[in-house]
Amino acid sequence: MILPRRPLGDTGMTVSILGLGTVKLGRREGVRYPAPFELPSDAEAARLLDAARELGFNLIDTAPAYGTSEARLGRLLLDRRNDWLLCTKVGENFANGTSTYDFSPEHVQVSVKNSLQSLHTDRLDIVLIHSDGNDLDILNGLGTLDCLKELKARGWIRAVGISHKTIAGAERALALDCDVIMATLNLAEQSEVDLIARAGAAGCGVLVKKAMASGHSGTDSLRFAAAAEGVSSVVIGTINPEHLRENAAVVADL
Ligand SMILES: NC(=O)c1ccc[n+]([C@@H]2O[C@H](COP(=O)([O-])OP(=O)(O)OC[C@H]3O[C@@H](n4cnc5c(N)ncnc54)[C@H](OP(=O)(O)O)[C@@H]3O)[C@@H](O)[C@H]2O)c1
């Protein structure tokens, strides 16, 4: 069984309908999963990535906010960088158990450079603003998106956008011609259904986060999100290869 792929909006990239979310590869503190967990060992993480690749996953989502996730992925993907589309973020950093936020253009440039270095690559496929909830302030006042567009023009990034927290923020991002948004969609949280359909129709790539409500919903919720109009790929966070296979099977016919 190989996962189907879909265009990521008008970016020219094609993504598997499930992507791999990697919070649990690098961060245990300040997350809202139903049960505590240990970070996987390097050998376990390598097996997870191999299993994902075999199932047809071609998208990995990470962020500086996910603790050691970027650095671990950089090491694990050293000889297979080109097998994957890498999505990372700017704006939230996590160190010593605490998140800090900086959306200034100066920080964005440093953050993207750090991500390029951590991931051992010369180009990031997708970089999203990792919103702290103040979507409109970030998009209207801080120059964050313009800076990402400038880095895209320099060839450091292929597509830019926002992992938003508000519908108004996502609407503004669409008006500002973002390439990609990362939206929340699951059976218990359907307020972005129309927005996602419109974004997709407008040629914006749509990634979905929290499709299983961070582990508080089942695979019916994952299927619902993957089937929704406008969705390019659902980024599912798992460190369990069996769950990965189960999740792939649930959406394979879409
Ligand atoms: N602001 C942002 O930009 C933002 C915020 C949140 C998330 N994200 C991205 O979106 C990704 C997904 O979000 P998420 O991790 O919060 O939530 P999620 O994908 O809805 O749920 C992940 C949780 O579901 C469990 N799970 C997955 N498949 C399962 C299965 N078949 N059976 C039982 N449990 C299963 C996982 O546990 P196991 O490990 O045991 O499978 C994990 O605890 C993240 O990893 C991240 O990449 C971005």
The ligand as an ORCA input file, in Angstrom:
! r2SCAN-3c Opt
* xyz 0 1
  N       1.352     25.356     15.712
  C       1.790     24.414     14.936
  O       2.420     24.700     13.952
  C       1.498     23.004     15.254
  C       0.791     22.686     16.399
  C       0.534     21.366     16.635
  C       0.981     20.418     15.757
  N       1.685     20.739     14.659
  C       2.196     19.703     13.710
  O       1.170     18.783     13.474
  C       1.597     17.471     13.896
  C       0.409     16.701     14.393
  O      -0.179     17.339     15.496
  P      -0.217     16.651     16.918
  O       0.978     15.779     17.065
  O      -0.472     17.708     17.925
  O      -1.537     15.819     16.896
  P      -2.178     14.555     16.128
  O      -1.411     14.194     14.915
  O      -3.619     14.867     16.027
  O      -2.047     13.410     17.228
  C      -0.839     12.844     17.587
  C      -1.118     11.892     18.738
  O      -1.986     10.861     18.266
  C      -1.435      9.595     18.561
  N      -1.743      8.706     17.450
  C      -1.390      8.843     16.139
  N      -1.878      7.814     15.410
  C      -2.525      6.993     16.270
  C      -3.220      5.768     16.125
  N      -3.347      5.171     14.933
  N      -3.768      5.209     17.226
  C      -3.669      5.802     18.436
  N      -3.017      6.973     18.644
  C      -2.452      7.564     17.566
  C       0.043      9.807     18.729
  O       0.568      8.855     19.639
  P       1.663      7.752     19.164
  O       2.959      8.487     19.044
  O       1.612      6.764     20.270
  O       1.170      7.211     17.859
  C       0.140     11.223     19.270
  O       0.086     11.218     20.675
  C       2.688     17.730     14.930
  O       3.570     16.638     15.108
  C       3.367     18.914     14.297
  O       4.228     18.476     13.262
  C       1.935     22.027     14.387
*
